[in-house]
Amino acid sequence: MGWFSRMLGRARKTKDIEPWRVGAASSENGDNFVTNQVTVADHRDLSVARGASAVGLSATWACVQLIAGTIASLPLMVYRTDASGLRSVAKDHPLYFVLHDSPNYDQTAVDFWEVMAASIELQGNAYAQMSPRSGGGINALLPLPADKMRVRRRSDGVLIYEWTEDSKRTELTGEQVLHIRGPFGTALSGASTLSVCRSVFDGALSAEAAADAMFRNGVNPSGILSTPESVTLTKEQREEMEALLIRKFRGAVRAGHPMLLDRGLTWKQLALNPEDAQMLDSRKFSGEEICRIFGVPPAMVGFGDKSSNWGTGKEVDVLGFQKFTLRKRLKRIEQALTKQLIPLAERRSQGLTIEFNLEGLLRGDSAGRAEFYSKMAQGGFMTINEIRALENLPPVSGGDTPRMQSQNVPITEAGNGQ
C-alpha cells in the first residue's frame, strides 16, 4: 500500500446518511475505490517504489503539500448568473454540498481536494467515480486508483477507464468518471511530473542516498591516537586502550576532559568538513531544482539563503506564487469540473459555473482583509452588510446602501457640503 493509501485508508460502501448518499449507485463490483500509489499508469517506466521515494524527498513533499494544501483550503463554490448578469452562490444546487462540504462518505472537501490536487501534481491525472443521484445529477465523488488506471478510446469514441485491484477488474465509461488532467496532456492522460522530470528526482535521490550511506556506514572519528614507529601494540593493549577511550571520553557530557598520554602516544585531531560530508551544496541545489519544477519559490518551503526566508520581500514571492503557480492550476480544475459535472443545458439556461473563492487566501491575513474591505467599501463596490456577512457578522441598519468617499472635488465646492 502506498502513501496515498496509508493517508486515506480504504473507502467504505455508500450509506444513506447524508444528502449525497441518498440514491447513490455503487460501482459494478459493489466497491468504492481510493487512490493507492503515486505513479501514473501511462508512465510505467517510473516504478511505484521509486515514485514513493521521490515523494519522500523533503523538497518534493514540501512543494506538493504547499500547492495541494493551499488549493484544498480554498472554498469551492457553485455560482449561478441570472439574465441580468447578477451572480450569486447556488447553495440550493445539489453539487454545492458535494464540492464544498463532503464529496463522499469518508472525506471532507479538504481531504478530497488535497489528494486530488496532489495526484495531479505528481501523476498528471486525478480520477473520481461520479456516483449519480436517483433523480439525476451527482451524488458523490469517489477517488479512483490513478496508478492502476488504463484509459483507452473505444471505436465509437467513448473513453473507457479500467483498472484491476485485489484481482477485480472494473471498467467505467467517461460519463461515469471525473478526469482532471495535468499539464501538456491529451484526452487520455496528463503528463506525470515524476516521469517527465525523472532525471532531477533521480539526482536528488542519489545525493540523499550517498549522504545516508556516509553517515550510516562511514567512519567518522574525531581523532587518531598513534604510537612511535618503534612501538607496536599487542592485541590486548589495543583492546584495553579502546575500551578506556570509550568509557572515559565518548559522549557529549565527557567532551573537554583532559587526556593523559604516555608511552610515546600522540593525539591528532581530525576535522571533517561538514559541506563535504553532507554534500550540502549538492543537496541544496537538488532541492531548488525540485522547487523550480513545481513553480514554488524556494524560500516558501525552507530552501534558499537565510536572507530570502520569511520576512522582508516575502510578499513578492507569495504574490508570484498565487499568480503564476496557483492560478493556472485552479483554472484547470474549475474548467474540468464545470465541463464534466454540469450539463451544457444547465450551463446555458442557468449560467452555472464552478470556481474557487480566492478570498479564502485572505482568511489568515487580518491586515490584508481589512485593507481589501476598506477599499471595496470606499469605492462603493461592496456594502457594509456584504462585508459583515463575509466576516460572519449580523447585518446593521442602513448597511445595504453602497457608499463612497467624496474626494477630488473642485476647490470652489470645498466646504459646501457636497
HELIX and SHEET records of a PDB file:
HELIX    1   1 TRP A    3  LEU A    8  1                                   6    
HELIX    2   2 PRO A   19  ARG A   21  5                                   3    
HELIX    3   3 VAL A   48  GLY A   56  1                                   9    
HELIX    4   4 SER A   58  SER A   73  1                                  16    
HELIX    5   5 PRO A   94  HIS A  100  1                                   7    
HELIX    6   6 ALA A  109  GLN A  123  1                                  15    
HELIX    7   7 ALA A  146  LYS A  148  5                                   3    
HELIX    8   8 GLY A  174  GLN A  176  5                                   3    
HELIX    9   9 THR A  193  VAL A  196  1                                   4    
HELIX   10  10 ARG A  198  ASN A  217  1                                  20    
HELIX   11  11 LYS A  235  PHE A  249  1                                  15    
HELIX   12  12 ALA A  252  ARG A  254  5                                   3    
HELIX   13  13 PRO A  274  GLN A  278  1                                   5    
HELIX   14  14 LEU A  280  PHE A  294  1                                  15    
HELIX   15  15 PRO A  298  VAL A  301  5                                   4    
HELIX   16  16 LYS A  306  SER A  308  5                                   3    
HELIX   17  17 LYS A  314  GLY A  320  1                                   7    
HELIX   18  18 PHE A  321  LEU A  326  3                                   6    
HELIX   19  19 ARG A  327  LEU A  341  1                                  15    
HELIX   20  20 LEU A  344  GLN A  350  1                                   7    
HELIX   21  21 LEU A  358  LEU A  362  5                                   5    
HELIX   22  22 SER A  366  GLN A  378  1                                  13    
HELIX   23  23 ILE A  384  LEU A  390  1                                   7    
HELIX   24  24 ILE A  411  GLU A  413  5                                   3    
SHEET    1   A 3 ARG A  87  VAL A  89  0                                        
SHEET    2   A 3 LEU A  76  THR A  81 -1                                        
SHEET    3   A 3 LEU A 352  PHE A 356 -1                                        
SHEET    1   B 3 ILE A 138  PRO A 143  0                                        
SHEET    2   B 3 ASN A 125  PRO A 132 -1                                        
SHEET    3   B 3 VAL A 177  ARG A 181 -1                                        
SHEET    1   C 3 ARG A 150  ARG A 153  0                                        
SHEET    2   C 3 LEU A 159  GLU A 165 -1                                        
SHEET    3   C 3 LYS A 168  THR A 173 -1                                        
SHEET    1   D 2 GLY A 223  SER A 226  0                                        
SHEET    2   D 2 THR A 266  GLN A 269 -1                                        
END                                                                             
